[in-house]
Amino acid sequence: MSEFRITHEIHKVHPDIREQLTATTIEAINESSSRSAEDAALVLRNKLGEIGVHMSEEACLSAIERLRSGKTLRFEIEREDGHSHIEE
């Protein structure tokens, strides 16, 4: 399963990050539904950047491919102490 790391600082600034990630991802998917996976990945990357979440092009492409194949995404928030917390 693909996991996406988000810094703990972003989570502190945006305590509702899970809802923002979900809403932004859905918006990007809907906006790019008729585009190629590569173009949809760019839309997703740009939309996530607007809320302060930075993902590589490869991670965005993987996310688009997973969503289009009916699979779910998992977001992993990396804390300053090195421990992780999974948001689904």
Secondary structure as GFF3:
##gff-version 3
##sequence-region A 1 88
A	DSSP	beta_strand	3	7	.	.	.	ID=ss1
A	DSSP	alpha_helix	8	13	.	.	.	ID=ss2
A	DSSP	alpha_helix	17	31	.	.	.	ID=ss3
A	DSSP	alpha_helix	37	50	.	.	.	ID=ss4
A	DSSP	alpha_helix	57	68	.	.	.	ID=ss5
A	DSSP	beta_strand	74	78	.	.	.	ID=ss6
A	DSSP	beta_strand	84	87	.	.	.	ID=ss7
###
